Structures are given as structure tokens and as C-alpha cells.
Amino acid sequence: MESPRFLSRSDIIGLAALALLLVVILPLSLDVFRLNLVAKYLTYAFVALGLVLCWGFGGILSLGQGVFFGLGGYCMAMYLKLEASSVENTKIQSTPGIPDFMDWNQITQLPFFWQPFHSLTLTILAILIIPALFAYLVGAAMFKRRVGGVYFAIITQAIAAICTILIIGQQGYTGGINGITDLRTLKGWDIRPDHAKVILYFVEVAFLFGCIMLALFVRHSKLGRILVAMREKEDRVRFSGYSVANFKIFALCLAAMFAAIGGAMFTLNVGFMSPSFVGIVPSIEMVIYTAVGGRLSIFGAIYGTLLVNFAKTGLSESFPQLWLFGLGALFIAVVLIFPNGLAGIWRDYVQPLIDKLISKRKSGSDHHNGKTIGPIAGSAPAE
């Protein structure tokens, strides 16, 4: 069976190695608690994957990806909260059948924009469409006016701050600073036990590989080549007749959809969603994950996300006051010493050594075969 045209040999090896790590090694070597931590880390990998397309290929640095992550997470949280807020479960409230934080804030009926989230199908569509639509509006407003570079990064940072303030301020509709908590079931299936966490981990891994395949397809397609050309020589692409703004909008929307899927899986795995994952700090951390792994590498961004979060967990457990300094030092070291991240280290240092060893072994094998075959071929025939 031939591999798809958009998959190179290195892509197949990368997929196999990542599958071995996520599907075999980690589930067999970690307990349920640690595996659930890995599931949490992988939700950020969706954001890093989108940043590779948006920032790495398209040259669009967004410091507001936490907004799209939060939108996807809040959409899923709204569905789960409504399921947990049945009349039976909320009969002690003054207004049964609505989320508890609404009852605490004297809201007597469910707001109209919560109504569609009674349906799982509409919720899934909202997870994909709402962040993409918001990204389209932001991208159209910026890129059509040729706003880019550091100005776009600052504007997305401001948007993340504004969204955080809005979520906190509208406590009766969003849960405020506490977020949406006490999420229990998905279509009647309890998501809290250990066996449910394991199942959700493998579901998340499957979604991640689906997004990786889509990212690989984009990278190897004409669209991916135009994004790279746009990053290097934007004016030349524009003069060639392509709409640079539309390509930038597409890259931003696709990255937003990836981030929203990660946010939805975060809500399912962790069991809540709060504005602390929407603001400036988490958005910058997501950029750090991508930079450490390599903003030009799809697989590198995922490994970078895992590495930084494992380091973050280890430092915060051992040195709770110092982990932020460690995270900052890691980012500075990568930017100054290894600007292409883990993927650059692999490409520039590890891969040449492997190729050299393989070529030596191959040449040695050919030389050995020549010595053994030569005398036989040149010997006189038996009489």
C-alpha cells in the first residue's frame, strides 16, 4: 500500500515515533494521575500545532491563542454544565434547571445564547465555528489593512486581556473568576472516574493525530508553499497576484480551530474551564511551547509542549517559587542558542550523526560483501 503523497518518509517516521510514545510507552509506564497530566499537556499541543501553521509557516505571531483555546473550552463546559444542571440535580435552588452560578446571581431563566448548548451536535459545531468566526473577524480587520508583525501580536494580546475582563465581569453568565465547574457527565457517561480519564486520553490522541495529518497536508500542498513564500517575501507574493490577506486569515482561522479543539478536550479531561486559561500569560506560554519545540516543525511543537510542561510540573513540585524563572530561562536559552528549537537540534546535530553512522555501516557492509564474493566469482570452475 502506497503512502499518501503528502507524507514524506520523515513524516511517516515521525508519526510512528509519536504514536509509539503516546499510544504505547506513556500509557504503559504512567499511572492514571500522570497519564491525565499528559492528556492536559496534549491539549496545549493542539495550540502549538496551530501556531506552527500560523507563526512558523505564515509568519503571523499571535499572542492571543488562549482566546480560541478558551472559546472551545467554554463551549464544551456550557454543554456539560447544562447536563449537570438538570431539574433533579438543582432542585434545592430557587430556580431549578439552570447552572448554580446563575442562581447565585439572581438570574431566573437560562439566557438565550446558552440554549443551543443543550445539544451535543450544536456544541461540537460551536467549538469549530465560533473560534474560527472570531478569528476571521480579527484577521479581516487587521490583514485587510495590512496590519501585521509586532502590531498584530500586540493587538491579539490586548484582545486576550479584554476577553478575560469580559468573562470575569459577566459572572452571572460565565461563572466569573471561578469559571464553569462541577462538570460530571457527557451524554450520561461519567467523565470523572479513572477509566473514563484513560478513554478520554486515547480519544484526545486520536484527535491530535487527525490535526497532525491535516497540518501535514497543508504544509506539503500549494497552500503551504504560498504561506512560506508569504513569510519570506510578502510583497513578492502580493505582486504575483495572490491575496496575502486571505491566506493570512485562513492560517489564523485554522490555528483557532486547532486551539478550540484543544480547549474542548481540556474541559473534558480536567473537568472545568476558567478565565485563567484565556488571558495573556497562557497565550505567551503557548508560544513558548512552540518556540522550544521548533516553530517550523509540526512534530517538534508537540515534543516541545510535552517537554516544557513536564519541566514545569517538576519544577513547580520541587521549587514552587522558581518554576516561572526556569520557564523564562528555558525560552531565552532556546531563542539565543537554538533558535529553531528541538527540531533544529535534531536536524543540525543528531540527524547528521545518524546519517554518518548509517553511511559508514553501509560502506563497511559493501566492502565486506566484496571481499567474500570476489574469490568465489573469480575461482576456476570445478572439473
C-alpha positions in Angstrom: 0.0 0.0 0.0 1.5 3.3 -1.0 1.7 6.2 1.5 -0.3 9.4 0.8 1.5 11.8 -1.5 1.6 14.5 1.2 3.5 12.2 3.6 7.3 12.0 3.2 9.5 9.3 4.6 10.5 11.6 7.5 6.8 12.3 8.2 5.9 8.6 8.4 8.8 8.0 10.8 7.7 11.0 12.9 4.2 9.7 13.0 5.3 6.2 14.0 7.6 7.6 16.7 5.0 9.8 18.2 2.4 7.1 18.1 4.8 4.7 19.9 5.3 7.3 22.6 1.7 8.4 23.1 -0.1 5.1 22.5 2.3 2.6 23.9 5.1 3.9 26.1 3.3 6.6 28.2 0.1 4.6 28.9 2.2 1.6 30.0 4.7 3.5 32.1 2.5 6.1 33.9 -0.3 5.7 36.4 -3.7 7.2 35.7 -3.0 10.5 37.5 0.2 11.1 35.5 -1.5 10.0 32.3 -4.2 12.5 32.9 -1.5 15.2 33.3 -0.1 14.2 29.9 -3.6 14.5 28.5 -3.7 18.0 29.9 -0.4 18.8 28.3 -1.5 17.5 24.9 -4.5 19.9 24.9 -1.8 22.6 24.6 -0.2 20.7 21.8 -3.2 21.5 19.6 -2.5 25.2 20.1 1.2 24.7 19.4 0.3 22.8 16.2 -1.8 25.7 15.0 1.0 28.2 15.8 3.3 26.2 13.6 1.0 26.8 10.7 0.2 30.4 11.7 3.5 31.6 13.0 6.1 29.1 11.7 4.8 28.9 8.1 2.8 32.1 7.7 4.9 34.4 9.8 1.9 35.5 11.9 2.8 35.7 15.6 -0.4 35.6 17.6 -0.2 36.2 21.3 -3.9 35.6 21.8 -4.3 31.9 21.1 -5.6 31.5 24.6 -8.8 33.2 23.5 -9.5 30.5 21.0 -8.5 27.8 23.5 -10.9 29.3 26.0 -13.7 29.6 23.5 -13.6 25.9 22.7 -13.3 25.1 26.3 -16.2 27.3 27.4 -18.4 25.8 24.6 -17.8 22.3 25.9 -18.1 23.4 29.5 -21.5 25.0 28.8 -22.9 21.8 27.4 -21.5 19.7 30.3 -22.8 22.3 32.8 -26.3 22.2 31.4 -26.3 18.4 31.6 -25.2 18.6 35.2 -27.9 21.2 35.9 -31.0 19.1 35.4 -34.0 19.9 37.5 -33.4 16.8 39.6 -29.8 17.9 40.4 -30.7 21.5 41.1 -34.0 21.2 42.9 -32.6 22.9 46.0 -32.0 26.1 44.0 -34.5 28.9 43.9 -34.7 28.4 40.2 -34.1 24.7 39.3 -32.8 23.7 35.9 -30.2 26.4 35.5 -26.5 26.4 36.4 -25.8 27.1 40.1 -23.8 30.3 39.5 -26.7 31.8 37.6 -29.0 31.1 40.6 -26.5 32.7 42.9 -26.6 35.8 40.8 -30.4 36.1 40.8 -30.8 35.0 37.2 -34.2 33.3 36.9 -34.1 31.8 33.4 -31.5 30.4 31.1 -30.0 33.1 28.7 -30.8 32.6 25.0 -27.2 32.1 24.0 -27.0 29.1 26.4 -30.0 27.3 24.7 -28.1 25.7 21.8 -25.7 24.0 24.2 -28.4 21.6 25.2 -27.4 19.7 22.0 -24.1 17.9 21.7 -24.1 18.3 17.9 -24.6 22.0 18.1 -21.9 22.2 20.8 -19.4 20.4 18.5 -20.3 22.8 15.7 -19.9 25.8 18.0 -16.5 24.6 19.1 -15.3 24.6 15.5 -17.3 27.6 14.1 -17.3 30.2 16.9 -13.5 30.5 17.3 -13.0 30.3 13.5 -15.5 33.1 13.0 -13.9 35.2 15.7 -10.5 34.6 14.1 -11.9 35.6 10.7 -13.3 38.9 12.1 -10.0 39.7 13.8 -7.9 38.7 10.7 -10.1 40.6 8.3 -10.0 43.7 10.4 -6.2 43.5 10.7 -4.9 41.9 7.5 -7.1 43.7 5.1 -5.5 46.9 6.4 -2.0 45.3 6.2 -1.5 45.3 9.9 1.0 42.6 10.8 4.2 41.8 12.6 4.6 43.2 16.1 1.5 45.3 15.8 -0.7 42.3 15.2 1.0 40.4 18.1 0.2 43.4 20.5 -3.4 43.6 19.3 -4.0 39.9 19.9 -2.5 40.3 23.3 -4.9 43.2 24.0 -7.8 41.0 22.8 -6.8 38.3 25.2 -6.9 40.8 28.1 -10.2 42.2 27.0 -11.8 38.7 26.8 -10.5 37.8 30.3 -12.1 41.0 31.7 -15.4 40.3 30.0 -15.6 36.8 31.2 -14.8 37.8 34.8 -17.2 40.7 34.7 -20.2 38.7 33.4 -20.2 36.4 36.4 -23.9 35.5 36.1 -23.5 34.2 32.6 -19.9 32.8 32.6 -19.2 31.8 36.2 -16.8 34.8 36.6 -13.3 34.3 38.1 -14.2 30.7 39.2 -15.2 29.7 35.7 -17.6 26.8 35.0 -17.0 23.9 37.4 -18.6 20.7 38.7 -18.8 19.1 35.3 -19.9 15.5 35.6 -21.3 13.6 32.6 -21.2 13.6 28.8 -24.4 12.2 27.4 -24.9 10.4 30.7 -21.4 8.9 30.8 -19.5 9.9 33.9 -16.2 11.6 32.9 -14.7 11.7 36.4 -13.6 8.0 37.2 -10.1 6.8 36.3 -11.3 4.5 33.4 -13.0 7.5 31.8 -9.8 9.5 32.0 -7.9 6.8 30.2 -10.6 6.6 27.5 -10.6 10.4 27.1 -6.8 10.3 26.8 -6.9 7.9 23.8 -9.7 9.9 22.2 -7.6 13.1 22.5 -4.6 11.3 21.0 -6.8 10.3 18.0 -8.0 13.9 17.5 -4.4 15.1 17.8 -3.2 12.8 15.0 -6.1 13.9 12.9 -5.0 17.5 13.3 -1.4 16.5 12.6 -2.4 14.8 9.3 -4.3 18.0 8.3 -1.3 20.1 9.2 1.0 17.9 7.1 -1.4 18.1 4.2 -1.4 21.9 4.4 2.4 22.0 4.7 3.0 19.9 1.6 0.2 21.5 -0.5 0.5 24.6 -2.7 -1.2 26.5 0.1 1.7 25.6 2.4 4.3 26.7 -0.1 2.4 30.0 -0.5 2.4 30.6 3.2 6.1 30.0 3.4 6.7 32.3 0.5 4.5 34.9 2.1 6.5 34.7 5.3 9.8 35.3 3.4 8.7 37.8 0.7 5.2 39.1 1.3 5.3 41.8 -1.3 6.6 39.4 -4.0 3.6 37.1 -3.3 1.2 40.0 -3.4 2.7 41.2 -6.7 2.3 37.7 -8.1 -1.5 38.1 -7.8 -2.2 36.3 -4.6 -4.3 37.8 -1.9 -2.0 37.8 1.1 -4.7 38.9 3.5 -6.9 35.9 2.6 -4.1 33.4 3.1 -3.2 35.0 6.5 -6.9 34.9 7.5 -7.1 31.2 6.6 -4.0 30.3 8.6 -5.3 32.2 11.6 -8.7 30.5 11.4 -7.2 27.0 11.1 -5.0 27.7 14.1 -8.0 28.9 16.0 -9.9 25.7 15.2 -7.0 23.6 16.4 -6.8 25.7 19.6 -10.5 25.3 20.2 -10.4 21.5 19.9 -7.6 21.5 22.5 -9.7 23.7 24.8 -12.7 21.4 24.5 -10.5 18.4 25.3 -9.0 20.3 28.2 -12.5 20.8 29.7 -13.3 17.1 29.3 -10.0 16.0 30.9 -9.7 18.5 33.7 -13.4 19.0 34.4 -13.6 22.8 34.4 -12.9 25.9 32.4 -11.9 29.3 33.8 -10.7 32.7 32.5 -7.2 31.9 33.8 -6.7 29.9 30.5 -7.8 32.7 28.3 -5.6 35.6 29.2 -2.1 36.9 28.2 0.0 34.6 30.3 -1.3 31.3 29.0 -1.2 32.7 25.4 2.5 33.6 25.8 3.2 30.1 27.4 1.7 28.5 24.3 4.1 30.5 22.1 6.9 29.3 24.3 5.9 25.7 23.8 6.1 26.2 20.0 9.4 28.0 20.2 11.0 25.4 22.3 9.9 22.6 20.1 10.6 24.5 16.9 8.2 26.8 15.2 8.9 25.3 11.8 8.3 21.7 12.9 4.9 20.1 13.3 6.3 17.2 15.5 8.8 19.5 17.2 6.0 21.7 18.6 4.3 18.7 20.2 7.5 17.4 21.8 8.2 21.0 22.9 4.8 21.2 24.6 5.4 17.9 26.4 9.0 18.9 27.5 8.1 22.3 28.8 5.1 21.1 30.7 7.0 18.1 32.2 9.7 20.6 33.3 7.1 23.0 34.6 5.4 20.3 36.7 8.7 19.0 38.0 10.0 22.5 39.0 6.7 23.6 40.5 6.6 20.4 42.6 10.2 20.8 43.8 10.7 24.6 43.7 7.2 26.2 43.6 8.7 29.7 43.7 11.2 29.2 40.9 9.4 27.5 38.1 8.5 30.7 36.3 12.1 31.7 36.3 13.1 28.3 34.9 10.5 28.6 32.2 11.7 32.0 31.2 15.4 30.9 31.2 14.4 27.9 29.0 12.8 30.2 26.5 15.7 32.6 26.5 18.2 29.8 26.0 16.3 28.4 23.1 16.0 31.8 21.4 19.6 32.7 21.8 21.3 29.3 21.4 18.9 27.1 19.4 16.5 29.4 17.5 14.9 26.5 15.7 14.2 24.6 19.0 14.3 20.9 19.5 13.6 20.3 15.8 16.7 22.4 14.9 18.9 20.5 17.3 17.7 17.2 15.8 18.2 18.4 12.2 21.6 20.2 12.7 23.3 17.8 15.2 21.6 14.5 15.7 20.4 13.6 12.2 23.8 14.2 10.6 25.4 11.8 13.1 22.8 9.2 12.4 23.3 9.6 8.7 27.0 9.4 9.1 26.8 6.2 11.1 24.4 4.6 8.6 26.6 5.5 5.7 29.7 4.1 7.5 27.8 0.9 8.2 26.6 0.6 4.7 30.0 1.2 3.2 31.5 -1.3 5.6 28.9 -3.9 4.6 29.5 -3.3 0.9 33.3 -3.7 1.5 32.7 -6.9 3.4 30.5 -8.3 0.7 33.0 -7.5 -1.9 35.7 -9.5 -0.1 33.6 -12.6 0.3 32.1 -12.6 -3.1 35.2 -11.7 -5.1 37.2 -15.0 -4.7 34.1 -17.1 -5.5 33.4 -15.2 -8.6 37.0 -15.4 -9.8 37.7 -19.1 -8.9 38.2 -21.7 -11.6 35.2 -23.9 -12.3 35.3 -27.4 -10.9 36.4 -30.2 -13.3 
